Amino acid sequence: MIRIILGVTALSALAACATPETRVRNGLMSAGLSVPISACMADRMVDRLSLAQLNKLNGLGKLKKQKPGDVTFNEFVKRTRSLQDAKIVGVVTSSGVICAVK
């Protein structure tokens, strides 16, 4: 019984650590960015933006439910500018440029 509780606790802790990056990656893919770009950008963005900024970015409802790869990076940056948060735009832009050349 103790092993089960410890196992569940360890899995919960691991899931909690991975959740922000996974949510951001899935949100970027849902917004139409390609899978590799989304994964790379999410890794960088969770380290550079606050949870409030990540939630704000997640609110880009116009880009929801796109197929991965359907939206160009330029279009995503254009939509990101509508949030009127210079740090978000800077992180999204720099992350996209760095991830595109990898």
N, C-alpha and C positions, 0 to 999 in steps of 0.2 A: 504494500500500500504506500509506503514512504517512497519507494522507487517511482511509482506512478506519479505521485505528487511532485517529486523533484523533476521528473521528465516533463510533465506538463508545464511546470514553472520555467524550466530551461527553454522549452519551445516557445512559450509566450514571450520571454525576454528576447529571444532571437527574432521572432516575428516583429516585435516592437522596434527593433533596431533597423530592420529592412523595410518597414512600412513606408516611411516618407519617400525614399528613393523609388520604391516600386510604384507608389501612387503617382509620383511625378512622371515616371517613365510611361506608365499606362495612360496618363492624361495627355502626354505629348503625342503618343501613338493615336489616341482617340481624336486628337486635334488634326491628325493627318500627316505628321512627320514620320519619316521612315524609322523602322525598328532600330537600326544601328545608331542613327543620329539621336533618337529619343533616349536610348540607354546611356550614351555618352554624355548628353546634355544633362540628364537627370542626376548623374553622378556628380557633376560639377555644381549644379544648381542647388542641391540640398546643402552643400557646404557653404554657399555664398548668400543665400536668401533666408530670411526669417520664415517661420511657419505662416505668419500673416501674409507675407508677400507670396509665398507658394500658394496659399488659398486664393489670393487675389488673381494670380495667374491661372489657377484652375477655373476661375469664373469666366473665362473666355468662351462663353456658351455658343457663340456663332461657329466655332470650329469643332464642336462636338460631333461625334459619330461620323467621322471621316475614315476612310480606309488608310492604313499606314502608307505613306508615300504619295498621297493625293494632294497634299498642300506643300507648296515650295517654302523654303526657309524664309525667303523675302516676304511672302504673304504672312507667315507667322509673326515675323518681326513687326510688320505693319499693324497687325491686330494687337500685338503686345503694346505698341505705343499708345493705343487707346486707353490703357490703364493709367497713364499719366504718372508713372513711377520711374524716374530716371535710373534707379539702381536695377530694377527688374529688366528694363530695356538693355542696360549695359551688360548684365550677366547673361541674358538670353543671346544677345548679339555675340559677345566674346565666346560663349560656350559653343554656339553654332559654328562660328568660324574655326575654332580649334578642333571641334569634332569633325568638321567637314574635311579637314586635311589629314586626319588620322587614317 
